[in-house]
Amino acid sequence: MPSILRSRKARWAVPIAAVTAVGAAIGFGAIAGASAPDLPPKTAAELLVAVADAEQPFSGTVVQTSRLGLPELPRSATMAGGPATLLTGSHTARIWYSAPEQARVAVMDQLDETNVIRSGADVWVWSSQTNTAQHGVLPQHEHLGQLPSELPMSPADAAAALLAAIDPSTEVVVDGTAEVAGRAAYELVLSPRDDRSLIENVRLAVDGVTSMPLRVQVDSGGEEPAFEAGFTSVTFSEPSDDVYRFNPPPGATVEELDLAAMETGKRVKPPADLEGRSVRHLPMVVGDGWTAVVVVPDVRLAAADEDGILDALLGGTSEISGPYGSGRLLETELVSVLLLDDGRLFAGAVEPEVLFDAAAGTAS
């Protein structure tokens, strides 16, 4: 993976990446104005070039809302800090960004505030609910590996799906303008040409002055976006250096993370549950673009389900069978998941038939 210090093409995605994940993704919540602002005409190609070159220090408040149509999940799983927190409802975050090596995200929920701070080589993750902090020092090398899964993903990681979609399978157009967080923005729309995708389009609001993304909406054909994320307020100026200084509060438990494995050439130790498993048992991707399917060959459901998430999801499935085998199917607004009795799992933002084809094609 290219270093976030060196990947120029990924810089435009910094706002998206910063707020689409703490360990995974944290997004922007959107506020659109009643009337379309007046901006000079631009083509989709011109906007893509401008967005790719955009980099701007900023601070702002963002809100992310998910309407995925999942079965009702246990309250303990969707409360602050729960493993499914970002899969349901709305969530607010404060973002400060000066450069890839100088950024802070504060995710605020009713019972918890989680902060992720990077200041130079220092990385901190702090939870107010448990008053615990994790600290790591990045290796002093130009080529930085991927951060551990507990930390935010890089801009390149978070933007990969969107950038990969811009190919012949995608129609890209400019669909007028909108007002987001009080700023005039162009509406760039990416639509799959393959009707087997559950995604109808991805709408990206691009700031008319800075060319920074202000809002992301994923439409699956419902009355409201299945996922939307955008600024509710934003200021394009350099945040104070004090924002990036973190001292654990009194009584906090501090864990030191060993980030030495990020050095080029060092082997990362796999998680305990993957040790001893061959490559054929690891996840892979079948297909590409809008109809790509993630395949997990060896799903183990014997693991403890303390939060009741697994039981809730299985309760929303239906029994299916075919040439690919038998199992259970979960269908939501934005994703289909097929879990077969032989342990294979298939998931994608696709019609179930795409999963069935992938299952038949990968049968052992």
Secondary structure, DSSP 8 states (H G I E B T S, - for coil): ---TTT-GGGGGGHHHHHHH-SSS-------B-SS--------HHHHHHHHHH----EEEEEEEEEE-------HHHHSTT-TTGGGEEEEEEEEEEEETTEEEEEEE-SS-EEEEEEETTEEEEEETTTTEEEEEE--SSSS-----TTS---HHHHHHHHHHT-STTEEEEEEEEEEETTEEEEEEEEEES-TTBS--EEEEEEETTT--EEEEEEE-SSSS-SEEEEEEEEE-S---GGGG-----TT-EEEEE--GGGSTT------GGGTT--GGGS-EEES-GGG-EEEES---TTS--TTSHHHHHHHT-EEEEETTEEEEEEE-SS-EEEEETTS-EEEESB-HHHHHHHHHHT--
